[in-house]
Amino acid sequence: MSRCPWSSVPLTALALLVVGCGREARQGAATARADSATTTPAGPADFRAPGSAAMAARAPATFRARFETSKGAFVIEVQRDWAPLGADRFYNLVKSGYYDGVRFFRVIPGFMAQFGIHGDPQVSAVWRDARIPDDPVRQGNARGMVSFATAGPGTRTTQLFINYRDNSQLDGMGFAPFGRVAEGMEVVDRLYGGYGEGAPGGRGPEQGRIQAEGNAYLERAFPELDQVRRATIVAP
């Protein structure tokens, strides 16, 4: 994302880009967008078409998503009223199969685990500008809570992070949790974090190269990274 180079900036630094000025206006817009989400998608959800009606379906009030990973399975329970726009985006990404095969490319023990860049660079390209407005922060970034990563106000797309600890310092920076790990947090704890922070601040993967080269880059240079094998919406 050339206008905001978050591929090379730590999430904690990115959080500083989320400023309070104009937040009330953004939150009002977010509420309006959430209320207008379609409830009857046209056709099957296709993650290669982010602008389609099927990828803008309204999520259920509460739902669960099961992530089968190379370290085991965990389940994220979503409460839509915590962050409606984030919940809707997550719901549609999961049900379309977007997260299948993605790597946990930024795992920092004691802080968080980040994932959500697609393994196919062509898919990453079509999602780069598919942003959703910010949700008001109604829940704290406690251990196990799940939020979208951002590059500043109004830049949420597909990347998520799971908090390993109480990261309440992120609450005032605009990171709005939409769900929590309800089962399998011990699996999240086991995700490989040996590469640490991403380049250039650390020796981990460079986000710009993941966007440009996809999983081929990660498999070649960072073979120990864990991955999502399959993510599905769990039937009630």
ChimeraX commands (.cxc) that place a marker at each C-alpha (Angstrom):
marker #1 position 0.00,0.00,0.00 radius 0.5
marker #1 position 2.16,2.80,-1.33 radius 0.5
marker #1 position 0.40,5.73,0.31 radius 0.5
marker #1 position 0.89,4.20,3.77 radius 0.5
marker #1 position 3.88,1.83,3.96 radius 0.5
marker #1 position 2.60,-0.46,6.66 radius 0.5
marker #1 position 4.48,-3.39,5.13 radius 0.5
marker #1 position 7.58,-2.22,6.96 radius 0.5
marker #1 position 6.20,-0.65,10.14 radius 0.5
marker #1 position 5.48,-2.57,13.38 radius 0.5
marker #1 position 1.85,-2.78,14.40 radius 0.5
marker #1 position 2.56,-0.81,17.56 radius 0.5
marker #1 position 3.90,2.04,15.45 radius 0.5
marker #1 position 0.98,1.76,13.05 radius 0.5
marker #1 position -1.32,2.15,15.99 radius 0.5
marker #1 position 0.10,5.61,16.56 radius 0.5
marker #1 position -1.29,6.63,13.18 radius 0.5
marker #1 position -4.83,6.19,14.49 radius 0.5
marker #1 position -5.56,9.64,15.86 radius 0.5
marker #1 position -8.62,10.98,17.65 radius 0.5
marker #1 position -9.32,13.84,15.23 radius 0.5
marker #1 position -12.50,13.13,13.26 radius 0.5
marker #1 position -13.16,9.80,14.97 radius 0.5
marker #1 position -16.80,10.62,15.81 radius 0.5
marker #1 position -17.56,11.30,12.15 radius 0.5
marker #1 position -15.92,8.02,11.13 radius 0.5
marker #1 position -17.84,6.11,13.76 radius 0.5
marker #1 position -21.13,7.55,12.55 radius 0.5
marker #1 position -20.29,6.51,9.01 radius 0.5
marker #1 position -19.36,3.04,10.23 radius 0.5
marker #1 position -22.74,2.63,11.94 radius 0.5
marker #1 position -24.57,3.70,8.81 radius 0.5
marker #1 position -22.58,1.29,6.67 radius 0.5
marker #1 position -23.19,-1.56,9.09 radius 0.5
marker #1 position -26.95,-0.99,9.08 radius 0.5
marker #1 position -27.02,-1.00,5.29 radius 0.5
marker #1 position -25.21,-4.34,4.88 radius 0.5
marker #1 position -27.14,-6.71,2.67 radius 0.5
marker #1 position -28.89,-9.63,4.34 radius 0.5
marker #1 position -29.45,-11.66,1.16 radius 0.5
marker #1 position -26.25,-12.05,-0.84 radius 0.5
marker #1 position -26.52,-12.50,-4.61 radius 0.5
marker #1 position -24.80,-15.77,-5.50 radius 0.5
marker #1 position -21.95,-17.53,-3.71 radius 0.5
marker #1 position -19.27,-15.50,-1.96 radius 0.5
marker #1 position -16.10,-15.25,-4.06 radius 0.5
marker #1 position -13.05,-13.74,-2.39 radius 0.5
marker #1 position -11.70,-12.76,-5.81 radius 0.5
marker #1 position -14.56,-10.26,-6.11 radius 0.5
marker #1 position -14.43,-8.08,-2.99 radius 0.5
marker #1 position -16.96,-5.62,-4.37 radius 0.5
marker #1 position -19.69,-8.19,-4.99 radius 0.5
marker #1 position -22.97,-8.23,-3.08 radius 0.5
marker #1 position -22.18,-11.72,-1.80 radius 0.5
marker #1 position -19.05,-10.41,-0.10 radius 0.5
marker #1 position -21.05,-7.72,1.69 radius 0.5
marker #1 position -23.55,-9.98,3.44 radius 0.5
marker #1 position -24.60,-9.09,6.96 radius 0.5
marker #1 position -23.17,-11.47,9.54 radius 0.5
marker #1 position -25.34,-13.19,12.15 radius 0.5
marker #1 position -25.58,-11.50,15.52 radius 0.5
marker #1 position -23.32,-14.22,16.94 radius 0.5
marker #1 position -21.35,-16.85,15.08 radius 0.5
marker #1 position -18.24,-18.99,15.32 radius 0.5
marker #1 position -15.42,-19.58,12.86 radius 0.5
marker #1 position -13.18,-22.63,13.11 radius 0.5
marker #1 position -9.57,-22.30,12.00 radius 0.5
marker #1 position -7.72,-25.54,11.29 radius 0.5
marker #1 position -4.01,-24.79,11.35 radius 0.5
marker #1 position -0.68,-26.56,11.14 radius 0.5
marker #1 position -0.59,-26.52,14.97 radius 0.5
marker #1 position -4.20,-27.59,15.59 radius 0.5
marker #1 position -7.61,-25.93,15.61 radius 0.5
marker #1 position -9.01,-22.88,17.33 radius 0.5
marker #1 position -12.42,-21.24,17.25 radius 0.5
marker #1 position -13.19,-17.53,17.10 radius 0.5
marker #1 position -16.55,-16.47,18.51 radius 0.5
marker #1 position -17.86,-13.22,17.04 radius 0.5
marker #1 position -20.32,-10.79,18.57 radius 0.5
marker #1 position -21.48,-8.56,15.73 radius 0.5
marker #1 position -22.53,-5.68,18.00 radius 0.5
marker #1 position -18.94,-5.32,19.21 radius 0.5
marker #1 position -17.79,-4.11,15.77 radius 0.5
marker #1 position -20.43,-4.60,13.03 radius 0.5
marker #1 position -18.34,-3.68,10.01 radius 0.5
marker #1 position -15.42,-5.78,11.15 radius 0.5
marker #1 position -17.69,-8.72,11.94 radius 0.5
marker #1 position -19.33,-8.56,8.51 radius 0.5
marker #1 position -15.99,-8.41,6.70 radius 0.5
marker #1 position -14.59,-11.32,8.73 radius 0.5
marker #1 position -17.74,-13.41,8.18 radius 0.5
marker #1 position -17.59,-13.00,4.41 radius 0.5
marker #1 position -13.86,-13.63,4.19 radius 0.5
marker #1 position -14.17,-16.86,6.15 radius 0.5
marker #1 position -17.22,-18.22,4.34 radius 0.5
marker #1 position -15.63,-17.50,0.95 radius 0.5
marker #1 position -12.49,-19.47,1.84 radius 0.5
marker #1 position -10.20,-16.45,1.73 radius 0.5
marker #1 position -8.10,-17.48,4.74 radius 0.5
marker #1 position -7.40,-21.03,3.54 radius 0.5
marker #1 position -3.63,-21.37,3.11 radius 0.5
marker #1 position -2.61,-18.00,4.58 radius 0.5
marker #1 position 0.41,-17.84,6.88 radius 0.5
marker #1 position 0.75,-16.43,10.38 radius 0.5
marker #1 position 3.50,-14.17,9.09 radius 0.5
marker #1 position 4.01,-11.94,12.13 radius 0.5
marker #1 position 3.98,-13.77,15.44 radius 0.5
marker #1 position 5.52,-11.92,18.35 radius 0.5
marker #1 position 5.35,-13.97,21.57 radius 0.5
marker #1 position 3.95,-11.98,24.44 radius 0.5
marker #1 position 2.28,-9.51,22.08 radius 0.5
marker #1 position 0.15,-10.84,19.20 radius 0.5
marker #1 position -0.13,-13.15,16.16 radius 0.5
marker #1 position -0.95,-11.51,12.83 radius 0.5
marker #1 position -2.21,-13.05,9.59 radius 0.5
marker #1 position -4.45,-12.34,6.61 radius 0.5
marker #1 position -2.33,-11.59,3.53 radius 0.5
marker #1 position -3.47,-13.99,0.81 radius 0.5
marker #1 position -0.99,-16.44,-0.62 radius 0.5
marker #1 position -1.86,-15.44,-4.21 radius 0.5
marker #1 position -0.47,-12.00,-5.10 radius 0.5
marker #1 position -3.30,-11.40,-7.57 radius 0.5
marker #1 position -5.84,-11.87,-4.79 radius 0.5
marker #1 position -3.86,-9.60,-2.46 radius 0.5
marker #1 position -3.90,-6.92,-5.17 radius 0.5
marker #1 position -7.69,-6.84,-5.52 radius 0.5
marker #1 position -8.12,-6.51,-1.73 radius 0.5
marker #1 position -5.53,-3.76,-1.25 radius 0.5
marker #1 position -8.07,-0.97,-1.65 radius 0.5
marker #1 position -11.15,-2.84,-0.37 radius 0.5
marker #1 position -11.19,-0.89,2.88 radius 0.5
marker #1 position -13.93,-0.66,5.46 radius 0.5
marker #1 position -14.52,2.31,7.80 radius 0.5
marker #1 position -13.57,2.11,11.44 radius 0.5
marker #1 position -15.88,0.68,14.07 radius 0.5
marker #1 position -16.13,2.30,17.50 radius 0.5
marker #1 position -13.97,0.47,20.03 radius 0.5
marker #1 position -16.46,-1.21,22.37 radius 0.5
marker #1 position -14.29,-4.03,23.72 radius 0.5
marker #1 position -10.73,-4.09,24.99 radius 0.5
marker #1 position -7.78,-5.80,23.33 radius 0.5
marker #1 position -7.44,-8.36,26.10 radius 0.5
marker #1 position -5.77,-11.76,25.70 radius 0.5
marker #1 position -7.57,-13.82,23.06 radius 0.5
marker #1 position -9.42,-10.89,21.51 radius 0.5
marker #1 position -9.31,-10.57,17.70 radius 0.5
marker #1 position -9.04,-7.27,15.82 radius 0.5
marker #1 position -8.21,-6.05,12.33 radius 0.5
marker #1 position -4.74,-4.65,11.72 radius 0.5
marker #1 position -4.66,-1.18,10.21 radius 0.5
marker #1 position -2.37,1.34,8.55 radius 0.5
marker #1 position -4.26,4.27,10.04 radius 0.5
marker #1 position -7.91,5.39,10.08 radius 0.5
marker #1 position -10.26,3.71,7.61 radius 0.5
marker #1 position -7.74,1.18,6.26 radius 0.5
marker #1 position -9.01,-2.21,7.46 radius 0.5
marker #1 position -9.01,-4.85,4.74 radius 0.5
marker #1 position -8.15,-8.51,5.49 radius 0.5
marker #1 position -5.37,-8.65,8.08 radius 0.5
marker #1 position -6.17,-9.74,11.63 radius 0.5
marker #1 position -4.30,-10.13,14.87 radius 0.5
marker #1 position -4.97,-12.19,17.98 radius 0.5
marker #1 position -3.80,-10.66,21.25 radius 0.5
marker #1 position -1.47,-12.78,23.36 radius 0.5
marker #1 position -1.76,-10.48,26.37 radius 0.5
marker #1 position -3.72,-7.51,27.65 radius 0.5
marker #1 position -2.93,-4.95,24.94 radius 0.5
marker #1 position -5.28,-2.29,26.25 radius 0.5
marker #1 position -2.89,0.38,24.98 radius 0.5
marker #1 position -4.35,-0.36,21.54 radius 0.5
marker #1 position -7.92,0.46,22.57 radius 0.5
marker #1 position -7.49,4.20,22.34 radius 0.5
marker #1 position -5.70,3.85,19.01 radius 0.5
marker #1 position -8.76,2.59,17.14 radius 0.5
marker #1 position -8.24,-1.18,17.12 radius 0.5
marker #1 position -11.75,-2.56,17.60 radius 0.5
marker #1 position -12.07,-6.24,18.63 radius 0.5
marker #1 position -14.96,-8.05,16.93 radius 0.5
marker #1 position -14.48,-11.49,18.49 radius 0.5
marker #1 position -12.44,-13.66,20.80 radius 0.5
marker #1 position -10.77,-17.05,20.72 radius 0.5
marker #1 position -13.37,-19.18,22.49 radius 0.5
marker #1 position -11.58,-22.51,22.03 radius 0.5
marker #1 position -7.97,-23.45,21.35 radius 0.5
marker #1 position -6.05,-20.47,22.64 radius 0.5
marker #1 position -3.31,-22.94,23.52 radius 0.5
marker #1 position -3.00,-23.60,19.77 radius 0.5
marker #1 position -2.57,-19.89,19.09 radius 0.5
marker #1 position 0.10,-19.83,21.80 radius 0.5
marker #1 position 2.04,-22.53,19.91 radius 0.5
marker #1 position 2.22,-20.69,16.57 radius 0.5
marker #1 position 5.81,-20.32,15.42 radius 0.5
marker #1 position 7.23,-16.98,16.55 radius 0.5
marker #1 position 10.93,-17.54,16.01 radius 0.5
marker #1 position 11.25,-15.02,13.19 radius 0.5
marker #1 position 10.00,-12.17,15.35 radius 0.5
marker #1 position 9.27,-8.72,13.99 radius 0.5
marker #1 position 9.07,-8.22,10.25 radius 0.5
marker #1 position 11.67,-6.49,8.12 radius 0.5
marker #1 position 13.21,-3.97,8.23 radius 0.5
marker #1 position 12.78,-3.70,12.01 radius 0.5
marker #1 position 13.40,-7.42,12.48 radius 0.5
marker #1 position 14.37,-10.54,10.59 radius 0.5
marker #1 position 10.82,-11.67,9.86 radius 0.5
marker #1 position 8.93,-11.46,6.56 radius 0.5
marker #1 position 8.56,-8.14,4.77 radius 0.5
marker #1 position 4.88,-7.42,4.18 radius 0.5
marker #1 position 5.50,-5.73,0.85 radius 0.5
marker #1 position 7.15,-8.88,-0.48 radius 0.5
marker #1 position 4.32,-11.07,0.81 radius 0.5
marker #1 position 1.88,-8.87,-1.11 radius 0.5
marker #1 position 4.01,-9.05,-4.24 radius 0.5
marker #1 position 5.21,-12.66,-4.15 radius 0.5
marker #1 position 2.69,-14.48,-1.94 radius 0.5
marker #1 position 3.28,-17.81,-0.28 radius 0.5
marker #1 position 6.12,-18.65,-2.66 radius 0.5
marker #1 position 8.25,-16.06,-0.86 radius 0.5
marker #1 position 7.25,-17.31,2.58 radius 0.5
marker #1 position 7.78,-20.97,1.76 radius 0.5
marker #1 position 11.24,-20.23,0.40 radius 0.5
marker #1 position 12.52,-17.78,3.02 radius 0.5
marker #1 position 10.42,-18.56,6.12 radius 0.5
marker #1 position 9.53,-22.26,6.00 radius 0.5
marker #1 position 8.77,-22.55,9.72 radius 0.5
marker #1 position 5.73,-20.26,9.60 radius 0.5
marker #1 position 2.44,-21.87,10.57 radius 0.5
marker #1 position -0.56,-21.65,8.29 radius 0.5
marker #1 position -4.35,-21.78,8.20 radius 0.5
marker #1 position -5.24,-24.99,6.43 radius 0.5
marker #1 position -8.96,-24.32,6.40 radius 0.5
marker #1 position -11.32,-21.78,7.95 radius 0.5
marker #1 position -15.08,-22.30,8.07 radius 0.5
marker #1 position -18.17,-20.85,9.65 radius 0.5
marker #1 position -19.37,-23.28,12.31 radius 0.5
marker #1 position -23.03,-24.24,12.18 radius 0.5
marker #1 position -24.96,-23.15,15.31 radius 0.5
marker link #1:1,2 radius 0.2
marker link #1:2,3 radius 0.2
marker link #1:3,4 radius 0.2
marker link #1:4,5 radius 0.2
marker link #1:5,6 radius 0.2
marker link #1:6,7 radius 0.2
marker link #1:7,8 radius 0.2
marker link #1:8,9 radius 0.2
marker link #1:9,10 radius 0.2
marker link #1:10,11 radius 0.2
marker link #1:11,12 radius 0.2
marker link #1:12,13 radius 0.2
marker link #1:13,14 radius 0.2
marker link #1:14,15 radius 0.2
marker link #1:15,16 radius 0.2
marker link #1:16,17 radius 0.2
marker link #1:17,18 radius 0.2
marker link #1:18,19 radius 0.2
marker link #1:19,20 radius 0.2
marker link #1:20,21 radius 0.2
marker link #1:21,22 radius 0.2
marker link #1:22,23 radius 0.2
marker link #1:23,24 radius 0.2
marker link #1:24,25 radius 0.2
marker link #1:25,26 radius 0.2
marker link #1:26,27 radius 0.2
marker link #1:27,28 radius 0.2
marker link #1:28,29 radius 0.2
marker link #1:29,30 radius 0.2
marker link #1:30,31 radius 0.2
marker link #1:31,32 radius 0.2
marker link #1:32,33 radius 0.2
marker link #1:33,34 radius 0.2
marker link #1:34,35 radius 0.2
marker link #1:35,36 radius 0.2
marker link #1:36,37 radius 0.2
marker link #1:37,38 radius 0.2
marker link #1:38,39 radius 0.2
marker link #1:39,40 radius 0.2
marker link #1:40,41 radius 0.2
marker link #1:41,42 radius 0.2
marker link #1:42,43 radius 0.2
marker link #1:43,44 radius 0.2
marker link #1:44,45 radius 0.2
marker link #1:45,46 radius 0.2
marker link #1:46,47 radius 0.2
marker link #1:47,48 radius 0.2
marker link #1:48,49 radius 0.2
marker link #1:49,50 radius 0.2
marker link #1:50,51 radius 0.2
marker link #1:51,52 radius 0.2
marker link #1:52,53 radius 0.2
marker link #1:53,54 radius 0.2
marker link #1:54,55 radius 0.2
marker link #1:55,56 radius 0.2
marker link #1:56,57 radius 0.2
marker link #1:57,58 radius 0.2
marker link #1:58,59 radius 0.2
marker link #1:59,60 radius 0.2
marker link #1:60,61 radius 0.2
marker link #1:61,62 radius 0.2
marker link #1:62,63 radius 0.2
marker link #1:63,64 radius 0.2
marker link #1:64,65 radius 0.2
marker link #1:65,66 radius 0.2
marker link #1:66,67 radius 0.2
marker link #1:67,68 radius 0.2
marker link #1:68,69 radius 0.2
marker link #1:69,70 radius 0.2
marker link #1:70,71 radius 0.2
marker link #1:71,72 radius 0.2
marker link #1:72,73 radius 0.2
marker link #1:73,74 radius 0.2
marker link #1:74,75 radius 0.2
marker link #1:75,76 radius 0.2
marker link #1:76,77 radius 0.2
marker link #1:77,78 radius 0.2
marker link #1:78,79 radius 0.2
marker link #1:79,80 radius 0.2
marker link #1:80,81 radius 0.2
marker link #1:81,82 radius 0.2
marker link #1:82,83 radius 0.2
marker link #1:83,84 radius 0.2
marker link #1:84,85 radius 0.2
marker link #1:85,86 radius 0.2
marker link #1:86,87 radius 0.2
marker link #1:87,88 radius 0.2
marker link #1:88,89 radius 0.2
marker link #1:89,90 radius 0.2
marker link #1:90,91 radius 0.2
marker link #1:91,92 radius 0.2
marker link #1:92,93 radius 0.2
marker link #1:93,94 radius 0.2
marker link #1:94,95 radius 0.2
marker link #1:95,96 radius 0.2
marker link #1:96,97 radius 0.2
marker link #1:97,98 radius 0.2
marker link #1:98,99 radius 0.2
marker link #1:99,100 radius 0.2
marker link #1:100,101 radius 0.2
marker link #1:101,102 radius 0.2
marker link #1:102,103 radius 0.2
marker link #1:103,104 radius 0.2
marker link #1:104,105 radius 0.2
marker link #1:105,106 radius 0.2
marker link #1:106,107 radius 0.2
marker link #1:107,108 radius 0.2
marker link #1:108,109 radius 0.2
marker link #1:109,110 radius 0.2
marker link #1:110,111 radius 0.2
marker link #1:111,112 radius 0.2
marker link #1:112,113 radius 0.2
marker link #1:113,114 radius 0.2
marker link #1:114,115 radius 0.2
marker link #1:115,116 radius 0.2
marker link #1:116,117 radius 0.2
marker link #1:117,118 radius 0.2
marker link #1:118,119 radius 0.2
marker link #1:119,120 radius 0.2
marker link #1:120,121 radius 0.2
marker link #1:121,122 radius 0.2
marker link #1:122,123 radius 0.2
marker link #1:123,124 radius 0.2
marker link #1:124,125 radius 0.2
marker link #1:125,126 radius 0.2
marker link #1:126,127 radius 0.2
marker link #1:127,128 radius 0.2
marker link #1:128,129 radius 0.2
marker link #1:129,130 radius 0.2
marker link #1:130,131 radius 0.2
marker link #1:131,132 radius 0.2
marker link #1:132,133 radius 0.2
marker link #1:133,134 radius 0.2
marker link #1:134,135 radius 0.2
marker link #1:135,136 radius 0.2
marker link #1:136,137 radius 0.2
marker link #1:137,138 radius 0.2
marker link #1:138,139 radius 0.2
marker link #1:139,140 radius 0.2
marker link #1:140,141 radius 0.2
marker link #1:141,142 radius 0.2
marker link #1:142,143 radius 0.2
marker link #1:143,144 radius 0.2
marker link #1:144,145 radius 0.2
marker link #1:145,146 radius 0.2
marker link #1:146,147 radius 0.2
marker link #1:147,148 radius 0.2
marker link #1:148,149 radius 0.2
marker link #1:149,150 radius 0.2
marker link #1:150,151 radius 0.2
marker link #1:151,152 radius 0.2
marker link #1:152,153 radius 0.2
marker link #1:153,154 radius 0.2
marker link #1:154,155 radius 0.2
marker link #1:155,156 radius 0.2
marker link #1:156,157 radius 0.2
marker link #1:157,158 radius 0.2
marker link #1:158,159 radius 0.2
marker link #1:159,160 radius 0.2
marker link #1:160,161 radius 0.2
marker link #1:161,162 radius 0.2
marker link #1:162,163 radius 0.2
marker link #1:163,164 radius 0.2
marker link #1:164,165 radius 0.2
marker link #1:165,166 radius 0.2
marker link #1:166,167 radius 0.2
marker link #1:167,168 radius 0.2
marker link #1:168,169 radius 0.2
marker link #1:169,170 radius 0.2
marker link #1:170,171 radius 0.2
marker link #1:171,172 radius 0.2
marker link #1:172,173 radius 0.2
marker link #1:173,174 radius 0.2
marker link #1:174,175 radius 0.2
marker link #1:175,176 radius 0.2
marker link #1:176,177 radius 0.2
marker link #1:177,178 radius 0.2
marker link #1:178,179 radius 0.2
marker link #1:179,180 radius 0.2
marker link #1:180,181 radius 0.2
marker link #1:181,182 radius 0.2
marker link #1:182,183 radius 0.2
marker link #1:183,184 radius 0.2
marker link #1:184,185 radius 0.2
marker link #1:185,186 radius 0.2
marker link #1:186,187 radius 0.2
marker link #1:187,188 radius 0.2
marker link #1:188,189 radius 0.2
marker link #1:189,190 radius 0.2
marker link #1:190,191 radius 0.2
marker link #1:191,192 radius 0.2
marker link #1:192,193 radius 0.2
marker link #1:193,194 radius 0.2
marker link #1:194,195 radius 0.2
marker link #1:195,196 radius 0.2
marker link #1:196,197 radius 0.2
marker link #1:197,198 radius 0.2
marker link #1:198,199 radius 0.2
marker link #1:199,200 radius 0.2
marker link #1:200,201 radius 0.2
marker link #1:201,202 radius 0.2
marker link #1:202,203 radius 0.2
marker link #1:203,204 radius 0.2
marker link #1:204,205 radius 0.2
marker link #1:205,206 radius 0.2
marker link #1:206,207 radius 0.2
marker link #1:207,208 radius 0.2
marker link #1:208,209 radius 0.2
marker link #1:209,210 radius 0.2
marker link #1:210,211 radius 0.2
marker link #1:211,212 radius 0.2
marker link #1:212,213 radius 0.2
marker link #1:213,214 radius 0.2
marker link #1:214,215 radius 0.2
marker link #1:215,216 radius 0.2
marker link #1:216,217 radius 0.2
marker link #1:217,218 radius 0.2
marker link #1:218,219 radius 0.2
marker link #1:219,220 radius 0.2
marker link #1:220,221 radius 0.2
marker link #1:221,222 radius 0.2
marker link #1:222,223 radius 0.2
marker link #1:223,224 radius 0.2
marker link #1:224,225 radius 0.2
marker link #1:225,226 radius 0.2
marker link #1:226,227 radius 0.2
marker link #1:227,228 radius 0.2
marker link #1:228,229 radius 0.2
marker link #1:229,230 radius 0.2
marker link #1:230,231 radius 0.2
marker link #1:231,232 radius 0.2
marker link #1:232,233 radius 0.2
marker link #1:233,234 radius 0.2
marker link #1:234,235 radius 0.2
marker link #1:235,236 radius 0.2
view
